[in-house]
């Protein structure tokens, strides 16, 4: 008995020490459900054992001498509390707990109104990506903010405070972008999943941005987070995309990260595989609209700065056959098409020398291809086309000093442009000429090379008050040197201020002068006039902001005056005699004879996001006019919409439907202006039996308006979370009220519908949009 007892005692002690050792080495790892990334500073509580510890940077923590069964509770900010009951000692020495985020997001995004705390809009990623009618593209949501008018309702192209849509300039991490939207505004050329925040300047941009009399959109790409390879995939009715990213943390002060993203539309493949008819009446699609883009980003951060390499590219193609016969007013036959592309390869370097001194440098090289087929003249069979391939380069360096009460910014920018042009085409439709017939316009044939260099030094000085009040004085000078034509100088002083009135309220304003070159086609030798003056604008604004923890209210008034706008000069009477046969030379077609004015008042009332509950109401009263000093004509600008009201709302569902989000986006706006057709001349028959009919328009340009614009879009989406992946499924219904929004009138080939024209509208049926996003 004694020997047996001794053996049992030794075995029991051995089991006790082994179990104690296992318990002492029990490791707990806390990770985020959906991504598998570790959660630092999470609190793990063993309730019966009365022990609790916080996880380290790797999401790990260890515990000693635990007794079973026990209840474990895991808490962390921004995550749902996890409660589990463990009945017996785990067989393994390591447990992994998955915390569910309180907000189900794939990435993050913030939109700012102006850098330097001037006119700041805070629109979060959750708001932008989930706004109905956006196709999940946050840049399209800018059309729901005050001061911005869509070029056409469903297009992302935008007029900003009375300027032309091509007056706006776009940067990605400080690198210029060839064009922002695919296929004239369908979706942006930057993958939305890559966007971290945006600086949006409606007017009053700081001196460090390139010359522009329109708006400025500066997009910053987000940095990859976590320690493992991340990938994301997106499939919608428009496109499919794939993205991969990874970050290496070399030490607490150094890291390297990369991101690669590719997208391509697929409705051309889908239509062809399903055998969808490409023809509509006499028109036939010969190249289905398609687009693709790619973004690659590598960034190394070190203790005193960072250096990043970025590559952006986009390709757009489409073509339509108009047929081979024309009658009446149809004078163009053959192929209409485009084949456009850009690539931008750039570097962004930031270096901090001390607490107060910092250097920021960007440069890029951007080859572009712009190739348009414009059909041919039905009578002469002359082919029309515009080809302007080229290369643009950009370099900017800026030295900053930041003190307690002063900040100094000193820098310069150099841009070069090298364009090979080959053009055989009539002049593009000018704004101040509603009657446009390509077969009757001046035919211009030119070929050659066009180069420009722009040097622009700038300086700004900010005086900071004891509170958040400040005054900033700036100066920018531009010197344009074209290879053909004369050089131009432009001096652009600017003033910005912010006066803090209370804890949440402030009064702010700006005044400044801005300039830019006329659009490329207007200054190409032989097609335009290289000696055109720089187009100029003077911008003024005053605003009031109340920004509390619960909501934001902003009100702003503005005025812009335009000078030396490049206007078309071959203007014939809108009514009366038929056009003259004599055609002007290219140099006579344009002159810097245009003026303009835009003014308005904007309101924004926005609720601060609470989880996935968010929304805003914006109202804009805005007027925009143009005047030609040569002809004395005065007319509303094509982007003139006196009244625009936007209402956006998204709401997370409660209870069992907590992962569902419902939202709507409604827009009510004044109709766009147009020039009414009031009659036509008698048909003129040529020697070959072809006939032409010349229209007669109202004596005032843009004197009439289409009916008011209204659209209501709905969206619902749901997140599905798995341990190491997450999926977002969304469904949108656009124009649920089936409202007819006019964009043009069809008067018939022989103007037989003058008294009762046929309305051309956006799709007036409900348009369903769907897709899903997956992150691994």
Secondary structure, 3 states (H helix, E strand, C coil): CHHHHHHHHHHHHHHHHHHHHHHHCEEEEEEECCCCCECCCCEEEECCCCEEEECCCCCEEEECCCCCCEEEEEECCCECCEEEEECCCCCCCEEEEEECECCCCCCCCEEECCCCCCCCCCEEHHHHHCCCCCCCCHHHHHHHCCCEEECCCCCCCEEECCCCHHHCEEEECCEECCCCEECCCCEECCCHHHEEEEEEECCCCCCCCCCCCCCEEEEEECCCCCCCCEEEEEEECCEEEEEEEEEEEEECCEEEEEEEEEEEECHHHHHHHCCCCCEECCEEEEEEEEEEEEEEEEEEEECCEEEEEEEEEEEEEEEEECCCCCCCCCCEEEEEEEEEEEEEEEEEEEEECCCCEEEEEEEEEEEEECEEEEEEECCCCCEEEEEEEEEEEEEEEEEEEECCCEEEEEEEEEEEEEEEEEEEEECCCCCCCCCCCHHHCCEEEEEEEEEEEEEEEEEEEEEECCCCCEEEEEEEEEEEEECCCCCEEEEEEEEEEEEECCCCEEEEEEEEEEEECCCHHHHCECCECCCCCCEEEEEEEEEEEEECCCEEEEEEEEEEEEEEEEEECCCCCCCCCCCCCCCCCHHHCEEEEEEEEEEEEEEEEEEEEECCEEEEEEEEEEEEEEEECCCCCEEECCCCCCEEEEEEEEEECCHHHCCEEEEEEEEEECCCEECCEEEECCCEECCCCCEECCEEECCCCCCEECCCEEEEEEEEEEEEECCCCEEEEEEEEECCCCCCCEEEEECCCCCCCCCCCEEEECCCCCEEEEEEEEEC
